[in-house]
Amino acid sequence: MTNKRAKQTILKNILGKLHLYLGLLFGLIFFTVCLTGMLLSFEKELTPLLWPKEQKVIVQNNRLSLAHISQKAETIFPDKKLFRIEILADPSRSIRIQYGQKKGGYWYAYINPYTGEILSKGQQRDRFFQKILDIHRFLLIDKIGTTITGVSALAALFLALSGIYLWWPKNKSNLKQRLTIKSSASTKRKVWDFHAVGGFYASLFLIIFTLTGLTWSFDWYNKQFYKLLGSTKTSTKEKISNANKLASSDYLILDTIYQQLNTLYPTSGNIIITFPEKKDFAFALTKEDLSNSKLQINQAFFDSKSGQLLKNNPLDKLPLAQQVQRMMKSIHMGSIFGLPSKIIAFLAVTLATSLPITGIWIWLNKRNKKNKKKKEKLTKNQQNKSIQIQSIP
């Protein structure tokens, strides 16, 4: 028993040191990623509040056809390829058009679906939440930044797991104490409790956030993650070829496939129409469904020339790995169960954001205490030496 306790003590000391040094090393990055994550978690809710002129419109009896809107959109950036149309379920919201591709960058335009008025336009990278996302993903320094945030996510995973081990009470009688913050305690004790107790609650979510976030950081991790779930694919971007390769395409097809998608999935939800990269590929359409309290993103592919349904991909019919792939962003952001889970995730990230601050505060206090003891010991030794010298005849 004594041997076992000694080993546990050694392990706890080692984990405590690693927890401290990794926290100090990656604390600033961890704080930055958590802070930006807090903002991004409510991007959908904040965007219409911050930019109502481009986001909100007056609802009228008749909406313009998607064909008309697409033709209008084409004139805004005539040298850019249409990439995506986002149609929100709320009739008082504008339609978002996205242009470009990953290599050359993206542009956007917001259009009033009732009048065709261009409400705003510009380059995607200049938007506030895009900058926040770029900081969150790669600290605004591209590939090197992705590696840095990826390594910091691995460190955060270790901090979460080691934090739970260090927090774990020796016996059940101490469990209640470890789950609450003692309000009558000193400031030092309150800060320690907040770090330990808040860290425990946050860690449960941090494990999910880091395990999912790493799929965007490292290709090797992405591959192994989905392999464990039974898939060998590393991308959710499925491409379907048209059935009719001879016919010419027309924007009128958009209204046809939009109606077909709503017939397949009649519940209200946001719709995204993604244009094919090449003329012989199909349109990819997704529609969100929150009717059962759990977010479900369904997908269907339509021939870009005839409007024929080529493939229907409802989420619940897919293998587990593909379901997780499609819902990965929602799981990572905590929006998988709608607003309630989003609020819980936000609170967890808020707690996580405070951990580097409280951790450094505790470390500095311990350091100052040690330095104070060293000074007191040095002063005492000097006084003893002085007394000894004085006592020599």
Secondary structure, DSSP 8 states (H G I E B T S, - for coil): -HHHHHHHHHHHHHHHHHHHHHHHHHHHHHHHHHHHHHHHHTHHHHHHHH-HHHHB----S----HHHHHHHHHHHSTTS-EEEEEE-SSTTB-EEEEEEETTTEEEEEEE-TTT--EEEEEEGGGSHHHHHHHHHHHTTSHHHHHHHHHHHHHHHHHHHHHHHHHH--SSGGGHHHHHS--TTS-HHHHHHHHHHHHHHHHHHHHHHHHHHHHHHH-HHHHHHHHHHTT----------B-S-SSS---THHHHHHHHHHHHHS-S---EEEE--SSTTB-EEEEEEE-TTSS-EEEEEEE-TTT--EEEEE-GGGS-HHHHHHHHHHHHHHT-TT-HHHHHHHHHHHHHHHHHHHHHHHHHHHHHHHHHHHHHHHHHHHHHHHHHHHHH--
